[in-house]
């Protein structure tokens, strides 16, 4: 009986040690898997939203701000939207001027690109 206890005790210690390592590792792997699935779901939702927004974009948005407003070349040379033409005009003005002009909040270029905020409820 004493010989069996001498063999059983180290096996129990080794088994519990492996269990102590295996449980957190299994939880980590499961959480990683679930987070990847959640990320893939969010990516697909974002892609479908982007596709919807792109297809519903008004014709006025396809025209640049300065073309729609028929700005003079002098005004264009000072305008942040013309200098930063690779981003939306309202975002260029916000970055350069540190504020969003009131005229931008009602413009179709701004309202079509921003996501409406829903009330918590």
Beta strands, then each sheet from edge to edge (+ up, - down):
end
